[in-house]
Amino acid sequence: MSVVLTNIGELVTNDPGLGGGLGIVTGAAVVVDDGRIAWTGPAASAPAADVAVDLGGRCVIPGFVDSHSHTVFAGDRSAEFAARMTGEPYTGGGIATTVAATRAAGEDTLRARAQALVREMLAQGTTTVEIKSGYGQDVATEARTLRIARELTPETTYLGAHTVPAEYADDRPGYLSLVTGPMLAACAPHARWVDVFCEPAAPTAFDEDESRVVLRAGLRAGLGARVHGNQLSAGPGVRLAVEVGAASVDHCTHLTDADVDALAGSWSADPGGSRGPGTVATLLPAVEFSTRSPYPDARRLLAAGVPVALATDCNPGSGYSSSMPFVVALAVREMRMSPAEALWSATAGGAAALRRDDVGHLGVGARADLAVLDAPGHTYLAYRPGVPLVSEVWKDGARVTPR
């Protein structure tokens, strides 16, 4: 059954062929058929459809693509947050608290928490989400985490190399062997990606050589690469991500000129034009908000021509927000992105970070994943921060949240 969504005040397509980065059409309509976008354009020219839905002049945007989250976990770290707000620095050490709680939790408990967070995301306009493991750090819990994540999204990431657990504190090579051997074998069937927390400034995270071993093992197992890099200090994460052809390097809070050059260079085609897509810089401003850390310099990346994605990093420790509209507002206010740049990064940028061409835009043939804003234009996402502007969400051509 085909559906025409009509009387759209502002339609954001992310189609550069329509002019401007967002490909905006005013007075627009969208035709959806068989879960895909069949047509977009002026409402007066819309073809007939089986059902018509009048959106009353509202703005329609592509569904948000949240390309970095950790939503399968147990436990609570609100006390840690309170301590940070009184001046305690963030070091990543609290991850061990979540690991202990996640190992102890039953599968139904983990599933219920993850389902609730994904429902929260959906209600706020997120139609594609990536979910990582990393709070198990043993074979059984990592595999269980990814099985649950795969029930909720095809974008699942094996992050056994999140931190070194306490029982391996004096045997880092032993844990590395576990992560790249039995744990990888158990988790790879449930994952699309492999990730590593490459952060020499954190004693429980992984240095460059260790991170390279993890990523290359994942690549050999058929997984794509992603990297947590340069969160706490300038380090090797960004350049390692580019070296291995990672789809995204996430955080990017502390960058050198060489890091920016490496990211920009990853998108420069060789003379034969055979180079594939480069490495996206994924920024996670809700983490800086929650840890009182410096925000990444988005303008520096954009000026260098580096594609930027925005994501929540929804997790119980460093940033417990499921809200992509909040992330957009932070990017505009704190990272000096324009409202248009922030929205592109939260939709098309996230799709690029997942190497997806079927989401993050509303071009013909894309998945009919979209959010309707109770506002006349996309600028309101930053103009009215904290206000629940998403009035309804459509996924695969069906309304999945009420008007």
MOMO-V291301 format. One record per run of one state. SS is the DSSP state (~ for helix, > for strand, _ for the rest). FROM is the first residue (numbers start at 1). LEN is the number of residues. Records with the same first field share a line. If there is no record, write none. Layout:
SS=FROM-LEN  FROM-LEN
This chain:
_=1-2  13-3  19-5  34-2  46-5  55-4  63-1  67-2  70-8  86-9  105-2  124-2  133-6  153-2  162-4  169-3  181-1  191-2  199-7  207-1  221-3  230-7  245-3  252-5  266-14  284-1  292-6  304-4  311-3  316-3  320-4  335-4  347-1  354-13  368-2  374-6  384-6  396-2  400-4
>=3-10  24-10  36-7  51-4  59-4  64-3  69-1  126-7  155-7  193-6  206-1  224-6  248-4  280-4  308-3  314-2  319-1  367-1  370-4  390-6  398-2
~=16-3  43-3  78-8  95-10  107-17  139-14  166-3  172-9  182-9  208-13  237-8  257-9  285-7  298-6  324-11  339-8  348-6  380-4
